Structures are given as C-alpha cells and as structure tokens.
Amino acid sequence: MIKKILLSVIALIAAVGCAKNEIKEASELDKIIATNNYVIVDVRTKEEYEDERVSTSINIPYDEIDADVKLDKNKTIIVYCRSGSRSEIATKTLEELGYNVYDAGGIATLKLPKEKGSNRQ
C-alpha cells in the first residue's frame, strides 16, 4: 500500500514538473513572438511543408542548412519540424553559424496558427 502511494506521489511530482517545463517553454516562445523580431523556419521536407505549416514560416530543410543560408542574425530564428529531432539538429547547426535560435520542437504541439497546403485532399 505504501509503495502504491509513494509511486503515485512520484508520478504526480513528475507530471507537475513536466507541466512547469511546458509552461516555461510556452512563455519563452510567447516572449519571442511578442518582440515581433523573429523568423519561423520549418526544417521538414518540402513535401511536408506543402502539406501543413505554421502560417508565417519559411521552409529550409534541416539537411540544407549551411553557411550559405542567409537569415537575419538580428532576429531570433524559431525552428520546428514534425517531432523535434530535425529541429534539434537544425538548432545546433544554426547556433554554430552564429544565429540566436529557439527550438520549438514538433508542429503538432506548436501553438501557432497553421495552414494546410494545396496538396491536401
């Protein structure tokens, strides 16, 4: 019985900790958006981007990000992908190139307006 209670308390603490992290991340993104000094970059494939995207985003697939990419270094670059894996890679690459980057993770959890592409049926 005590084990069950202890496990429940641990699970509750973990859940609260995760919720606090989500709130912290959301508020950080909200602060960036409020500055109106950012560029949103979708680092998925062109096909994924054409299917659905954040309304104001541009598409630069993560494996095409290199020194030739020209983004405004005075703006925060917000990157996202499908699940967060490619955005993590893109974040590291862009930071190495001198950009201020915020990794927004996956599109499904991103709380920004989205639009469907023309190839949706």
C-alpha positions in Angstrom: 0.0 0.0 0.0 2.8 2.4 0.9 4.6 1.5 -2.3 1.5 2.4 -4.3 1.1 5.7 -2.6 4.8 6.5 -3.0 4.7 5.7 -6.7 1.6 7.8 -7.1 3.3 10.8 -5.4 6.4 10.3 -7.6 4.2 10.2 -10.7 2.3 13.3 -9.6 5.6 15.2 -8.9 6.9 14.2 -12.4 3.7 15.3 -14.1 3.8 18.7 -12.3 7.4 19.1 -13.3 6.6 18.4 -16.9 3.7 20.8 -16.9 6.0 23.5 -15.4 8.6 22.9 -18.2 5.8 23.2 -20.8 4.6 26.4 -19.3 8.2 27.8 -19.2 8.8 26.8 -22.8 5.5 28.3 -23.9 6.1 31.5 -22.1 9.6 31.8 -23.6 8.2 31.3 -27.1 5.4 33.8 -26.3 8.1 36.4 -25.3 9.9 35.8 -28.5 6.7 36.2 -30.5 5.8 39.4 -28.6 9.1 41.0 -29.7 8.0 40.6 -33.4 11.7 40.1 -34.1 11.9 36.6 -35.3 11.8 34.3 -38.3 10.0 30.9 -38.2 11.8 28.1 -40.1 10.2 24.8 -40.9 13.1 22.4 -41.3 11.0 19.5 -42.7 11.0 18.4 -46.3 9.3 20.5 -49.0 6.5 17.9 -49.2 5.8 18.0 -45.5 5.9 21.8 -45.6 3.4 21.9 -48.5 1.1 19.6 -46.6 0.8 21.7 -43.5 2.9 24.5 -42.0 2.9 27.4 -39.5 1.3 30.3 -41.4 4.3 32.7 -41.4 7.1 30.1 -41.7 9.6 29.6 -44.4 10.9 26.2 -45.4 14.6 25.3 -45.2 15.0 21.5 -44.8 17.4 20.8 -42.0 19.9 19.0 -44.2 20.2 22.1 -46.4 21.2 24.4 -43.6 24.8 25.5 -44.0 26.9 28.6 -44.3 25.1 29.6 -47.5 21.8 30.1 -45.6 21.1 33.8 -45.3 18.8 34.7 -42.4 18.8 37.9 -40.3 21.2 37.4 -37.4 19.4 40.3 -35.6 16.3 38.1 -35.3 15.6 35.0 -33.3 15.2 32.0 -35.5 12.4 29.7 -34.4 12.7 26.2 -35.8 10.3 23.4 -35.9 9.8 20.0 -37.6 7.5 17.0 -37.2 8.7 15.6 -33.9 11.6 17.7 -32.7 14.5 15.6 -33.9 15.3 17.6 -37.0 14.7 20.9 -35.3 17.3 19.9 -32.7 19.9 19.2 -35.4 18.9 22.5 -37.2 19.2 24.4 -33.9 22.8 23.2 -33.3 23.8 24.0 -36.9 22.3 27.5 -36.8 23.8 28.2 -33.5 27.2 27.2 -34.8 26.6 29.6 -37.7 26.1 32.4 -35.2 22.3 32.6 -35.0 20.1 33.1 -31.9 17.8 30.0 -32.2 14.8 28.8 -30.3 13.9 25.1 -30.9 10.1 24.9 -30.9 10.0 21.1 -31.4 7.2 19.4 -33.3 4.5 21.1 -35.3 1.7 19.2 -33.6 2.5 20.8 -30.2 3.3 24.2 -31.5 0.6 26.7 -30.5 0.9 29.0 -33.6 -1.6 29.4 -36.5 -1.2 26.7 -39.1 -2.4 26.4 -42.7 -3.0 23.4 -44.9 -1.2 23.2 -48.2 -2.7 23.0 -51.6 -1.9 19.3 -51.9 -4.3 18.3 -49.1 -7.3 16.3 -50.2 
